[in-house]
Amino acid sequence: QVQLVESGGGSVQAGGSLRLSCTGSISLGTIHDMDWYRQAPGQPREFVGSINRGGLTRYASAVRCRFIINRDSDRNTAYPQMNRLNPDDTGVYYCKFKYNLGDDEFTTWGQGTQVTVSS
C-alpha cells in the first residue's frame, strides 16, 4: 500500500506563488500518474493537472500557463509550482497517485493541503 504525504500549502496574496509537494511511500511497485485536484468550499473536487512517468503533463484550462508540475521519480514526489495565484485558486489541494503492484493497478489520495489566496 502506498501512502501519500502532502506539504507546501499556506496563505499568499494574489499574484504570489506557492510550491506544493506530494511524496509517496512505496517499497514495491511503480508509480505512474501523479495527479492534482482541488476543492473550493461548497464546490466539487476538480482536476488541476497531472504528470505521467514519462514527464508528460496535462493542465486544466484555469491553471494552464500559471502552474507547472514536475516530478522526481527517484523520490516518488510530485511538485506543482503555482504562480500568479488569484483568489479563485483558493481551496484544498489533493494529490492522487496511480501505481502498479504486479499486474494490479491502484489509486491513492493524499490528505490534502490548504491553499488560501487573498486579494
C-alpha positions, 0 to 999 in steps of 0.5 A: 500500500502506498501512502501519500504525504502532502506539504507546501500549502499556506496563505499568499496574496494574489499574484504570489506563488506557492510550491506544493509537494506530494511524496509517496511511500512505496517499497514495491511497485511503480508509480505512474500518474501523479495527479492534482485536484482541488476543492473550493468550499461548497464546490466539487473536487476538480482536476488541476493537472497531472504528470505521467512517468514519462514527464508528460503533463496535462493542465486544466484550462484555469491553471494552464500557463500559471502552474507547472508540475514536475516530478522526481521519480527517484523520490516518488514526489510530485511538485506543482509550482503555482504562480500568479495565484488569484483568489479563485485558486483558493481551496484544498489541494489533493494529490492522487497517485496511480501505481502498479503492484504486479499486474494490479493497478491502484489509486491513492489520495493524499490528505490534502493541503490548504491553499488560501489566496487573498486579494 
